[in-house]
Amino acid sequence: MNNFAKLKDLVLSLEGDFDKFYDKHNAAAGTRVRKGMQELKTMAQEFRTEVQNMKNTAEAPAAAPKAAAKKAAPAAAKKAAPAAAKKAAPAKKK
């Protein structure tokens, strides 16, 4: 079962307890609602972590070469700039 289905099932399972607590003022149903909401919070955090990890592992191989290329290019440009400046000295005016 996928994560979205688990989340939906949990929310739907709490519907009866919400009705009992808010409409009939059943305190025990309120306790079950609070427990279910805590489970929902925990489940949401697990899903967030899973999504972030999947996202990071998918981006890691693609991001590494780009980062290395960006770091190498400015260093090469800095080294080349002083040499080019020496060769292309401006001529003096008379």
Long-range contacts (C-beta under 8 A, 24 or more apart in sequence): 3-47, 3-50, 6-43, 7-40, 7-43, 7-44, 7-47, 10-36, 10-39, 10-40, 10-43, 11-40, 14-40
